[in-house]
Amino acid sequence: MKNDYTYRKLSIWQKSMSLVTEIYSEVKIFPSDELFALTSQIKRSAVSIPSNIAEGYGRTGTKDYLRFLNIALSSLFELQTQLEIAYNLKFLKENNFNKLYEDTREIERMLTSFIRKIKD
C-alpha cells in the first residue's frame, strides 16, 4: 500500500503557506521605494518557512530533517523581526501587525514542538 502522507498534510506547512499569502497581500501597500529592501526581505523570509519544512521532509534521516526545520524556525524569527520593523516604520497598521505577529507565534510554537518531538 502506498503511503500518501506528505509534508502537505503537516499543519505547520499549511499554516505557513497561509501566512505567505497573508504576507504577500499585506506588503502590497508598502512604499514603492521599499520594494527591493524590506518588502523583498519579508517575502523571502516568509517563503523560506514552508519551503524548508518541505525540503527537510524530502531529506533522508532525522538529522537532515531537523536541520531544515531549524532553518524554517530561523526564517520565522527573521520574519517576526522584519514585521516589527515594518510596524515601527508605520508600513503596517497595528491590527494588521498584531494579526500577522500572532500567526507567526502560533507557527513558532508548532515548529518548536515538532522539532522537540522529532528529537525524542
C-alpha positions as a Markdown table, in Angstrom:
| # | Residue | x | y | z |
|---|---|---|---|---|
| 1 | Met | 0.0 | 0.0 | 0.0 |
| 2 | Lys | 1.4 | 3.4 | -1.0 |
| 3 | Asn | 2.0 | 5.9 | 1.8 |
| 4 | Asp | 0.1 | 9.1 | 0.9 |
| 5 | Tyr | 1.4 | 11.1 | 3.9 |
| 6 | Thr | 3.4 | 14.1 | 2.7 |
| 7 | Tyr | 4.6 | 17.4 | 4.0 |
| 8 | Arg | 1.4 | 18.9 | 2.6 |
| 9 | Lys | -0.5 | 17.2 | 5.4 |
| 10 | Leu | 1.6 | 18.9 | 8.1 |
| 11 | Ser | -0.5 | 21.6 | 9.8 |
| 12 | Ile | 2.7 | 23.7 | 10.2 |
| 13 | Trp | 3.3 | 23.6 | 6.5 |
| 14 | Gln | -0.3 | 24.5 | 5.8 |
| 15 | Lys | -0.3 | 27.4 | 8.2 |
| 16 | Ser | 3.0 | 28.7 | 7.0 |
| 17 | Met | 1.6 | 28.6 | 3.4 |
| 18 | Ser | -1.4 | 30.7 | 4.5 |
| 19 | Leu | 1.0 | 33.1 | 6.2 |
| 20 | Val | 2.9 | 33.6 | 3.0 |
| 21 | Thr | -0.4 | 34.5 | 1.2 |
| 22 | Glu | -1.2 | 37.0 | 4.0 |
| 23 | Ile | 2.3 | 38.5 | 3.9 |
| 24 | Tyr | 2.2 | 39.0 | 0.1 |
| 25 | Ser | -1.2 | 40.7 | 0.4 |
| 26 | Glu | 0.0 | 42.9 | 3.2 |
| 27 | Val | 3.3 | 44.1 | 1.7 |
| 28 | Lys | 1.5 | 45.4 | -1.5 |
| 29 | Ile | 0.8 | 48.6 | 0.4 |
| 30 | Phe | 4.4 | 49.2 | 1.4 |
| 31 | Pro | 6.1 | 52.2 | -0.2 |
| 32 | Ser | 7.5 | 51.5 | -3.6 |
| 33 | Asp | 11.0 | 52.5 | -2.6 |
| 34 | Glu | 10.9 | 49.6 | -0.2 |
| 35 | Leu | 10.3 | 47.1 | -3.0 |
| 36 | Phe | 13.9 | 45.8 | -3.1 |
| 37 | Ala | 14.6 | 46.3 | 0.6 |
| 38 | Leu | 12.3 | 45.4 | 3.4 |
| 39 | Thr | 9.4 | 44.2 | 1.2 |
| 40 | Ser | 11.7 | 41.8 | -0.6 |
| 41 | Gln | 13.3 | 40.6 | 2.7 |
| 42 | Ile | 9.9 | 40.0 | 4.3 |
| 43 | Lys | 8.7 | 37.9 | 1.3 |
| 44 | Arg | 11.9 | 35.9 | 1.2 |
| 45 | Ser | 11.7 | 35.1 | 4.9 |
| 46 | Ala | 8.0 | 34.1 | 4.7 |
| 47 | Val | 8.6 | 31.9 | 1.6 |
| 48 | Ser | 11.5 | 30.2 | 3.3 |
| 49 | Ile | 9.4 | 28.8 | 6.2 |
| 50 | Pro | 7.2 | 26.4 | 4.3 |
| 51 | Ser | 9.9 | 25.8 | 1.7 |
| 52 | Asn | 12.4 | 24.5 | 4.4 |
| 53 | Ile | 9.7 | 22.4 | 6.0 |
| 54 | Ala | 9.0 | 20.7 | 2.6 |
| 55 | Glu | 12.7 | 20.4 | 1.8 |
| 56 | Gly | 13.5 | 18.8 | 5.1 |
| 57 | Tyr | 10.7 | 16.4 | 4.7 |
| 58 | Gly | 12.2 | 15.2 | 1.5 |
| 59 | Arg | 15.6 | 14.5 | 3.1 |
| 60 | Thr | 16.7 | 11.2 | 4.4 |
| 61 | Gly | 17.5 | 11.0 | 8.0 |
| 62 | Thr | 16.4 | 12.8 | 11.1 |
| 63 | Lys | 19.5 | 14.9 | 11.4 |
| 64 | Asp | 18.9 | 16.5 | 8.0 |
| 65 | Tyr | 15.2 | 16.9 | 8.6 |
| 66 | Leu | 15.9 | 18.7 | 11.9 |
| 67 | Arg | 18.4 | 21.0 | 10.2 |
| 68 | Phe | 15.8 | 22.2 | 7.7 |
| 69 | Leu | 13.2 | 22.6 | 10.4 |
| 70 | Asn | 15.6 | 24.8 | 12.3 |
| 71 | Ile | 16.3 | 26.8 | 9.2 |
| 72 | Ala | 12.5 | 27.3 | 8.9 |
| 73 | Leu | 12.4 | 28.4 | 12.5 |
| 74 | Ser | 15.3 | 30.9 | 11.9 |
| 75 | Ser | 13.4 | 32.3 | 8.9 |
| 76 | Leu | 10.4 | 32.7 | 11.1 |
| 77 | Phe | 12.3 | 34.7 | 13.7 |
| 78 | Glu | 13.7 | 36.8 | 10.9 |
| 79 | Leu | 10.2 | 37.4 | 9.6 |
| 80 | Gln | 9.0 | 38.4 | 13.1 |
| 81 | Thr | 11.8 | 41.0 | 13.3 |
| 82 | Gln | 11.1 | 42.4 | 9.8 |
| 83 | Leu | 7.4 | 42.7 | 10.6 |
| 84 | Glu | 8.2 | 44.7 | 13.7 |
| 85 | Ile | 10.5 | 46.9 | 11.7 |
| 86 | Ala | 7.7 | 47.5 | 9.2 |
| 87 | Tyr | 5.3 | 48.3 | 12.0 |
| 88 | Asn | 7.8 | 50.7 | 13.6 |
| 89 | Leu | 8.1 | 52.5 | 10.2 |
| 90 | Lys | 4.3 | 52.7 | 10.1 |
| 91 | Phe | 4.1 | 50.5 | 7.0 |
| 92 | Leu | 1.8 | 48.1 | 8.9 |
| 93 | Lys | -1.3 | 49.2 | 10.9 |
| 94 | Glu | -1.3 | 48.0 | 14.4 |
| 95 | Asn | -4.2 | 45.5 | 14.0 |
| 96 | Asn | -2.6 | 44.0 | 10.9 |
| 97 | Phe | 0.8 | 43.7 | 12.6 |
| 98 | Asn | -0.8 | 42.1 | 15.6 |
| 99 | Lys | -2.6 | 39.5 | 13.4 |
| 100 | Leu | 0.5 | 38.6 | 11.5 |
| 101 | Tyr | 2.7 | 38.5 | 14.6 |
| 102 | Glu | 0.2 | 36.2 | 16.4 |
| 103 | Asp | 0.1 | 34.0 | 13.3 |
| 104 | Thr | 3.9 | 33.8 | 13.4 |
| 105 | Arg | 3.9 | 33.0 | 17.1 |
| 106 | Glu | 1.4 | 30.1 | 16.5 |
| 107 | Ile | 3.7 | 28.7 | 13.8 |
| 108 | Glu | 6.7 | 29.2 | 16.2 |
| 109 | Arg | 5.0 | 27.2 | 18.9 |
| 110 | Met | 4.1 | 24.4 | 16.4 |
| 111 | Leu | 7.6 | 24.2 | 14.9 |
| 112 | Thr | 9.4 | 24.1 | 18.2 |
| 113 | Ser | 7.0 | 21.4 | 19.5 |
| 114 | Phe | 7.5 | 19.4 | 16.2 |
| 115 | Ile | 11.3 | 19.8 | 16.5 |
| 116 | Arg | 11.2 | 18.5 | 20.1 |
| 117 | Lys | 9.0 | 15.6 | 19.1 |
| 118 | Ile | 11.4 | 14.6 | 16.3 |
| 119 | Lys | 14.4 | 14.9 | 18.6 |
| 120 | Asp | 12.9 | 12.4 | 21.1 |
